[in-house]
Each structure stands twice: as structure tokens, then as C-alpha cells.
Amino acid sequence: MHRFRFWLLVPVCGLLVCGPPQATVKPEAPARYFTNLVYAPAVERYRKTVEEKFKAQDLSYILSLLSYGITSFYNLDLEQARKAFFAAYKVDAGDRPEAAKVYDWLVVDSRTVYKLRKRERELVHFYLGLCYLMQDNPEEALVEFKKLRQYDQDASKLPVVNFYLGLIYEKLGKPDDARIEYQGLAQMADTGTVIFNLAQELLAGVADPAGPDSGKAELIVQIDHQTAGSIGRTEVWLESLGVIATLPELMDSFPVRLSGAEATRKAAQEAGAKAARLALRVLGGLLLEKALPGYGEELAEDIADITLGKEEENRDTRAWGYAPLNFSFARLKIPANTCRVRLRFYDRSGTLTGYCDYPLATGGRAGFCDRHEGRYRTWFIIAGLAEEFYGY
């Protein structure tokens, strides 16, 4: 009997000593894909960075000004984006009084700053032109795109420039000029390619004598791939129609080159999270030649974030880290009553990385330009893709 009681008490004592069995906590699975693109933290970071660099007499503050401009642009704060790009343009041109009209703190500075490279200057006018176009001002947009071409005649060999100039000329009632741009676009591509087919569609649209169409609207979609990891196809999805278009992973690029030695030196100068972004862009570039045969050697030169640092003696070897690696773009017809567009993003292996919704309304996430002398009202969705912008 005593032995029976002893064995009966053993499990009870075990419970008293060890306690009840602990419930197994299953670790939370990481989100499989992002559901939003969030730019506000980057905007605020670069707003502060510009001021800090200026006070610290870091002559590369103009690059942070560009980064503030482009993140504001992606965030659809077009007024702030336009101010930043305009000020950078004037500082680079040595016209400090004009820049000070935008940011009064610039008036106290008369130093020679880092000079923008040719492609960086072109990108400044490219995004300034888009700011105006997305604010329903095709006249000023045309001025900026013409400046872009004045800097470099090779700009006439960039498909995305012809693409937008043709649209601007249509808005301004100049179909002959638009036709010239689209013909140039077609000549840049081989028969049957995405760009060639796009050019043929645009040429057919210019040739159509029909008047304004109130039953449809136009949708311009542009994807700026900021990192090698963000490169992949993009699907344009409407709730009523499903997928209406697929943008390829590459259609054009503005090469902002950086030598291997410069990238190595800058990598050693960065620290913490800032270095992580640089490493992502530099190391990611090594994959480009396999992923994008024929473009890898060119694009690998582009991949480095060198917007940070204070080394004045190296200011001539820096480049703008937020200059996109490449662009994809499309011009689509959608029902005029469309309220929302979803973009679905994939990596190079075809795996969904995330999506983002864009309401088509005043105060939403899309720019707008009325028909003017053209046939359609036009919405603009421009997404900057980088891992730092992914919202889960």
C-alpha cells in the first residue's frame, strides 16, 4: 500500500517541481510579400540629411537634395519634389540666388559644391518635367524635356524620353511632333519587341482623327527599379478587368556610372544601415549580367549608393545613389470610371514580391493631366521600387 502511494505521488511531485507543460509558441511567419510602398520615412530622413550636411559644410549636400526630391516625387508630394529638383539644378548651375528663392538657407553659401554628372543633370530635368506633367502643366513639362535634350543629344536615344515627349506634344495639339517622337521610338527597337510594339500603338493613336473620348481615360505606369533585387515584371490589375498589361523588367536606363575603385572606397566609408543599402546595390549588380544579358556590364556600373559621407576631397567621384537603375513604362486605355489600380510586382524568378493600390482621385496616389488638345484625360502612376520602401 505504501509503495502504491509512493508511485502515485511521483507525477504529482514532478508537476510541482517542473510546473505544467509549457505551450509551444509557434514563431510568427514573416510576411510573404509587401502590401504597400511607403516613402514617408525616406522623405523625412533626407529632409534632415540635407540640412545636416549643409551645416556640416559637406559639399555633397546637393546629392541629398536630389534624394529628397525623388523620394518626395514617389510620395506624390510634387510641390516639394519640384522645389528640391529646381534648387539642385540652380545650385549646380552656380545660380545660388535663384536656388535661395526655394530654400532661403542657400543664400548664405557661395562655395563650389559637388558638380552633377551629365546623366544626373538629365535626370533632374526628367523628373522636373514629370512633376509638371503630373500637375496638369504640359507647357512647362516640355521646357524641362527640351533642356534634357540640350544637355546631351544622346538623350534622343533614350526610349522613355521619346515616350513622354510624344505624349506632351499630343497634349499641346502638335500631332506631327508627336509622330516624330514615336517614329524615333520605333527606330530604337527591333521588330516585335515591347518598345517597338508600343511605338506602333502610339503612332496609330496619333493617326486616329477621332475627337475626345469621354468613355475612356489613359493610364501611364512607370516603374523605377532602384535596386537589383527589385527588378522583375510588373502587372497592372483592375478590379473589373483583371490584369490588363504586364511591364517587362527593363525598357530603358540612365546610366550613372561609378568605377569599381570608387564603389570599393565608398563602401569602406559607410556604416550601419547605410552601408547595407550600398552593399545591396553593389553586390546586387553582380547578378545583372546573368539576369539581363547584354545589360549587365553597363548596369553593374550604376549600382552604388553614394549619397552619404563627408569627404570633400572625393566629391568629384560621387554619384547620386537614388538614380534609378532602369525604367519600365506603359501607356494604357482604361474605363473612365476606374477608381483604383493595383500594381503587382514580381522578382526575376517570377515570384510575387508584393503589390500596391493606387486610388485614381484628387489627393490619391496618382498624378493627373487633363486632355488639353489631346484625346484622353491621363492618370500617372510612378512607383520607385527598393526593399527599403516595402510595407508589410
C-alpha positions as CSV (number, residue, x, y, z in Angstrom):
1,M,0.0,0.0,0.0
2,H,2.8,2.4,0.9
3,R,4.5,1.5,-2.4
4,F,1.3,2.3,-4.3
5,R,1.1,5.7,-2.6
6,F,4.7,6.4,-3.5
7,W,4.2,5.9,-7.2
8,L,1.0,7.8,-7.1
9,L,2.9,10.9,-5.7
10,V,5.8,10.8,-8.2
11,P,3.9,12.5,-11.1
12,V,2.4,15.0,-8.6
13,C,5.8,16.0,-7.3
14,G,7.0,16.3,-10.9
15,L,4.3,18.7,-11.6
16,L,5.1,20.8,-8.5
17,V,8.8,20.9,-9.4
18,C,8.6,21.4,-13.1
19,G,5.2,23.1,-13.4
20,P,2.6,22.4,-16.1
21,P,3.8,21.7,-19.6
22,Q,4.6,24.9,-21.4
23,A,2.5,25.7,-24.5
24,T,4.7,25.7,-27.6
25,V,4.7,29.2,-29.1
26,K,4.8,29.0,-32.9
27,P,7.0,31.7,-34.3
28,E,5.1,34.2,-36.4
29,A,5.8,33.6,-40.1
30,P,7.3,36.5,-41.9
31,A,5.0,38.3,-44.4
32,R,5.3,36.7,-47.8
33,Y,5.0,39.9,-49.7
34,F,4.6,43.6,-49.1
35,T,1.1,45.2,-49.5
36,N,2.2,48.9,-49.8
37,L,5.0,51.1,-50.9
38,V,5.9,53.5,-48.1
39,Y,8.1,56.5,-48.9
40,A,7.4,58.9,-46.0
41,P,10.3,57.7,-43.7
42,A,12.8,58.2,-46.5
43,V,11.4,61.6,-47.3
44,E,11.9,62.7,-43.7
45,R,15.3,61.2,-43.5
46,Y,16.6,63.1,-46.5
47,R,15.0,66.3,-45.4
48,K,17.1,66.2,-42.3
49,T,20.1,64.9,-44.1
50,V,20.2,67.9,-46.5
51,E,20.1,70.4,-43.5
52,E,22.7,68.4,-41.5
53,K,25.1,68.2,-44.5
54,F,24.8,71.9,-45.3
55,K,25.5,72.9,-41.7
56,A,28.4,70.5,-41.6
57,Q,29.9,72.1,-44.8
58,D,29.6,68.8,-46.6
59,L,29.8,69.9,-50.2
60,S,27.8,66.8,-51.4
61,Y,24.6,68.2,-49.9
62,I,23.3,68.6,-53.4
63,L,23.1,64.8,-53.8
64,S,20.9,64.6,-50.6
65,L,18.8,67.3,-52.1
66,L,18.2,65.1,-55.1
67,S,17.4,62.1,-52.9
68,Y,14.9,64.3,-51.0
69,G,13.4,65.3,-54.3
70,I,13.0,61.8,-55.8
71,T,11.5,60.3,-52.6
72,S,9.1,63.2,-52.4
73,F,8.2,62.6,-56.0
74,Y,7.5,58.9,-55.3
75,N,5.4,60.0,-52.3
76,L,3.4,62.2,-54.8
77,D,4.4,65.4,-52.9
78,L,5.1,67.0,-56.3
79,E,5.5,70.6,-54.9
80,Q,8.3,69.6,-52.6
81,A,9.8,67.4,-55.3
82,R,9.8,70.2,-57.8
83,K,11.4,72.6,-55.3
84,A,14.2,70.2,-54.5
85,F,15.0,69.4,-58.1
86,F,14.8,73.1,-59.1
87,A,17.1,74.1,-56.2
88,A,19.6,71.3,-57.1
89,Y,19.6,72.4,-60.8
90,K,20.3,76.1,-59.9
91,V,23.0,75.2,-57.3
92,D,24.7,73.0,-59.9
93,A,24.5,75.8,-62.5
94,G,26.0,78.3,-60.0
95,D,22.8,80.3,-59.8
96,R,22.6,80.4,-56.0
97,P,20.2,83.4,-55.7
98,E,17.6,81.5,-57.7
99,A,18.0,78.4,-55.6
100,A,17.7,80.6,-52.5
101,K,14.2,81.6,-53.6
102,V,13.2,78.0,-52.9
103,Y,15.3,77.4,-49.8
104,D,16.4,80.6,-48.2
105,W,19.2,79.0,-46.3
106,L,21.1,78.5,-49.6
107,V,21.7,82.3,-49.8
108,V,24.5,82.2,-47.2
109,D,26.5,79.7,-49.2
110,S,28.8,80.6,-52.0
111,R,31.1,77.6,-52.1
112,T,31.7,75.4,-55.1
113,V,29.8,72.2,-54.4
114,Y,29.9,68.8,-55.9
115,K,29.1,69.1,-59.7
116,L,26.4,66.8,-61.0
117,R,27.3,64.4,-63.8
118,K,25.7,64.6,-67.2
119,R,23.2,61.9,-66.5
120,E,22.4,63.3,-63.1
121,R,21.6,66.7,-64.7
122,E,19.4,64.9,-67.3
123,L,17.5,63.1,-64.6
124,V,16.9,66.3,-62.7
125,H,15.1,67.7,-65.8
126,F,13.4,64.4,-66.5
127,Y,11.8,64.4,-63.0
128,L,11.1,68.1,-63.1
129,G,9.3,67.6,-66.4
130,L,7.2,64.7,-64.9
131,C,6.3,66.9,-61.9
132,Y,4.9,69.5,-64.2
133,L,3.1,66.9,-66.4
134,M,1.6,65.2,-63.4
135,Q,0.4,68.6,-62.2
136,D,-1.5,69.3,-65.5
137,N,1.1,71.6,-66.9
138,P,2.4,70.2,-70.2
139,E,3.8,73.5,-71.4
140,E,6.4,73.6,-68.5
141,A,6.9,69.9,-68.9
142,L,8.0,70.4,-72.5
143,V,10.5,73.1,-71.4
144,E,12.2,70.6,-69.0
145,F,12.4,67.8,-71.5
146,K,13.9,70.1,-74.1
147,K,16.5,71.1,-71.5
148,L,17.2,67.4,-71.0
149,R,18.0,67.0,-74.7
150,Q,20.1,70.2,-74.8
151,Y,22.5,68.7,-72.3
152,D,23.1,65.6,-74.4
153,Q,22.0,64.7,-77.9
154,D,22.2,61.1,-76.8
155,A,19.1,61.8,-74.8
156,S,17.2,61.4,-78.1
157,K,18.2,57.8,-78.0
158,L,16.5,57.1,-74.7
159,P,13.1,55.5,-75.3
160,V,11.5,56.9,-72.1
161,V,12.3,60.5,-73.3
162,N,10.6,59.9,-76.7
163,F,7.7,58.2,-74.9
164,Y,6.9,61.3,-72.8
165,L,7.7,63.9,-75.4
166,G,5.2,62.3,-77.7
167,L,2.6,62.5,-75.0
168,I,3.4,66.1,-74.2
169,Y,3.1,67.1,-77.9
170,E,-0.3,65.3,-78.1
171,K,-1.5,67.3,-75.1
172,L,-0.3,70.5,-76.8
173,G,-2.1,69.8,-80.1
174,K,1.1,69.0,-82.1
175,P,0.5,65.6,-83.7
176,D,3.3,66.0,-86.2
177,D,5.9,66.5,-83.5
178,A,4.4,63.6,-81.5
179,R,4.6,61.4,-84.6
180,I,8.3,62.2,-85.0
181,E,9.0,61.2,-81.4
182,Y,7.1,57.9,-81.8
183,Q,8.9,57.1,-85.1
184,G,12.2,57.7,-83.3
185,L,11.0,55.4,-80.5
186,A,10.2,52.6,-83.1
187,Q,13.7,53.0,-84.6
188,M,15.3,52.3,-81.3
189,A,13.9,48.8,-81.0
190,D,13.9,45.6,-83.0
191,T,10.6,44.5,-84.7
192,G,8.4,42.6,-82.3
193,T,9.9,43.9,-79.1
194,V,7.9,45.6,-76.4
195,I,9.1,49.0,-77.2
196,F,8.6,48.6,-81.0
197,N,5.0,47.4,-80.4
198,L,4.4,50.3,-78.0
199,A,5.6,52.7,-80.7
200,Q,3.3,51.3,-83.3
201,E,0.3,51.6,-81.0
202,L,1.3,55.2,-80.2
203,L,1.7,56.0,-83.9
204,A,-1.7,54.5,-84.7
205,G,-3.2,56.7,-81.9
206,V,-1.8,59.9,-83.4
207,A,-3.1,58.9,-86.8
208,D,-6.6,58.4,-85.5
209,P,-8.6,61.6,-86.3
210,A,-11.3,60.9,-83.7
211,G,-12.0,63.6,-81.1
212,P,-12.1,63.5,-77.3
213,D,-13.2,60.2,-75.8
214,S,-15.1,60.7,-72.5
215,G,-15.7,57.0,-72.1
216,K,-12.0,56.1,-71.6
217,A,-9.0,57.5,-69.8
218,E,-5.3,57.0,-70.2
219,L,-3.1,55.4,-67.6
220,I,0.7,55.9,-67.6
221,V,2.6,53.4,-65.5
222,Q,6.3,53.8,-64.8
223,I,8.4,51.6,-62.6
224,D,11.8,52.9,-61.3
225,H,13.9,49.9,-60.2
226,Q,16.2,51.2,-57.5
227,T,18.0,48.0,-56.7
228,A,18.9,44.8,-58.5
229,G,16.6,42.9,-56.1
230,S,13.6,44.9,-57.1
231,I,14.0,44.1,-60.8
232,G,11.2,42.0,-62.3
233,R,8.0,42.2,-64.3
234,T,5.0,44.3,-63.1
235,E,1.3,43.5,-63.7
236,V,-1.3,46.2,-64.0
237,W,-4.5,45.0,-62.4
238,L,-8.1,46.4,-62.5
239,E,-10.8,45.0,-60.3
240,S,-13.3,45.0,-63.2
241,L,-10.9,43.5,-65.8
242,G,-8.1,41.7,-64.0
243,V,-4.6,42.0,-65.5
244,I,-4.6,44.5,-68.4
245,A,-0.9,44.8,-69.0
246,T,2.5,43.3,-68.0
247,L,5.5,45.6,-67.9
248,P,8.9,43.8,-68.6
249,E,11.7,44.2,-66.1
250,L,13.7,46.5,-68.3
251,M,12.9,49.0,-71.0
252,D,15.3,51.9,-70.5
253,S,18.1,53.2,-68.2
254,F,20.0,56.4,-67.5
255,P,23.5,55.1,-66.7
256,V,25.0,57.0,-63.8
257,R,28.4,55.2,-63.8
258,L,30.7,54.5,-60.8
259,S,34.0,52.8,-61.2
260,G,34.8,49.7,-59.2
261,A,37.5,51.5,-57.3
262,E,35.1,54.3,-56.4
263,A,32.5,51.8,-55.2
264,T,35.0,50.0,-53.1
265,R,36.2,53.2,-51.5
266,K,32.7,54.4,-50.8
267,A,31.8,51.0,-49.4
268,A,34.5,51.4,-46.8
269,Q,33.3,54.9,-45.8
270,E,29.8,53.9,-45.0
271,A,28.5,52.3,-41.8
272,G,25.5,50.6,-40.3
273,A,22.2,50.5,-42.2
274,K,23.6,53.0,-44.7
275,A,26.2,50.5,-45.6
276,A,23.6,47.8,-46.0
277,R,21.9,49.8,-48.7
278,L,25.2,50.3,-50.5
279,A,26.2,46.7,-50.3
280,L,22.8,45.7,-51.6
281,R,23.2,47.8,-54.7
282,V,26.9,47.0,-55.3
283,L,26.6,43.2,-54.7
284,G,23.3,43.0,-56.5
285,G,24.9,44.4,-59.6
286,L,27.0,41.2,-59.9
287,L,23.8,39.3,-60.7
288,L,22.7,41.6,-63.5
289,E,24.7,40.1,-66.4
290,K,23.1,36.7,-65.8
291,A,19.7,38.2,-65.2
292,L,19.8,40.7,-68.0
293,P,22.3,39.5,-70.7
294,G,23.7,42.4,-72.7
295,Y,22.9,45.0,-70.0
296,G,24.8,43.6,-67.0
297,E,28.1,45.2,-67.7
298,E,26.5,48.6,-68.2
299,L,24.1,48.5,-65.3
300,A,26.6,47.0,-62.8
301,E,28.5,50.3,-63.1
302,D,25.3,52.1,-61.9
303,I,24.7,50.3,-58.7
304,A,26.0,52.1,-55.6
305,D,24.5,54.3,-53.0
306,I,27.0,57.2,-52.5
307,T,24.7,59.9,-51.3
308,L,26.3,59.9,-47.9
309,G,29.7,60.8,-46.5
310,K,31.6,64.0,-45.8
311,E,34.9,63.5,-47.6
312,E,35.3,66.8,-49.5
313,E,38.3,65.7,-51.5
314,N,36.3,62.9,-53.1
315,R,33.3,65.0,-54.2
316,D,34.2,64.6,-57.9
317,T,33.9,60.9,-57.7
318,R,30.5,60.6,-56.2
319,A,27.2,59.9,-57.8
320,W,23.5,60.1,-56.9
321,G,22.6,56.8,-55.2
322,Y,18.9,57.1,-55.9
323,A,19.3,57.4,-59.7
324,P,17.1,54.5,-60.9
325,L,18.9,51.5,-62.4
326,N,16.3,51.2,-65.1
327,F,12.7,52.0,-66.1
328,S,9.7,50.1,-67.4
329,F,6.7,52.0,-68.7
330,A,3.4,51.7,-70.4
331,R,0.5,53.8,-71.7
332,L,-2.9,52.1,-71.4
333,K,-6.5,52.8,-72.0
334,I,-8.9,52.2,-69.0
335,P,-12.6,52.9,-68.4
336,A,-13.1,56.5,-67.5
337,N,-14.8,55.5,-64.2
338,T,-11.9,53.4,-62.9
339,C,-11.4,54.2,-59.2
340,R,-8.4,52.1,-58.3
341,V,-5.4,50.4,-59.9
342,R,-3.3,47.7,-58.4
343,L,0.3,47.0,-59.4
344,R,1.7,43.6,-58.7
345,F,5.5,43.2,-58.5
346,Y,7.5,40.1,-59.2
347,D,11.2,39.2,-58.9
348,R,13.3,37.8,-61.7
349,S,12.3,34.2,-60.8
350,G,8.6,35.1,-61.2
351,T,7.8,35.1,-57.5
352,L,5.3,37.7,-56.3
353,T,7.2,40.2,-54.0
354,G,4.3,42.5,-53.3
355,Y,1.6,44.8,-54.5
356,C,0.4,48.4,-54.0
357,D,-3.0,50.0,-54.6
358,Y,-3.4,53.4,-56.3
359,P,-6.7,55.3,-56.0
360,L,-7.4,57.4,-59.0
361,A,-8.7,60.6,-57.4
362,T,-7.6,64.0,-56.4
363,G,-5.4,63.7,-53.3
364,G,-4.8,60.0,-54.1
365,R,-1.6,58.3,-55.2
366,A,-1.7,59.2,-58.9
367,G,-0.8,62.3,-60.9
368,F,-3.2,63.8,-63.4
369,C,-3.1,65.7,-66.6
370,D,-6.3,66.8,-68.4
371,R,-6.8,66.1,-72.1
372,H,-5.9,69.7,-73.2
373,E,-5.7,69.3,-77.0
374,G,-5.3,65.5,-76.8
375,R,-8.0,62.9,-76.8
376,Y,-7.9,61.5,-73.2
377,R,-7.5,62.6,-69.6
378,T,-4.4,61.0,-68.2
379,W,-3.5,59.4,-64.9
380,F,0.1,58.8,-63.9
381,I,1.3,56.0,-61.5
382,I,5.1,56.1,-60.9
383,A,6.5,53.6,-58.4
384,G,10.0,53.6,-57.0
385,L,11.0,50.1,-56.1
386,A,13.5,49.3,-53.4
387,E,13.4,47.0,-50.4
388,E,13.5,50.0,-48.0
389,F,10.1,51.1,-49.4
390,Y,8.3,47.8,-48.9
391,G,5.5,48.0,-46.3
392,Y,4.3,44.7,-44.8
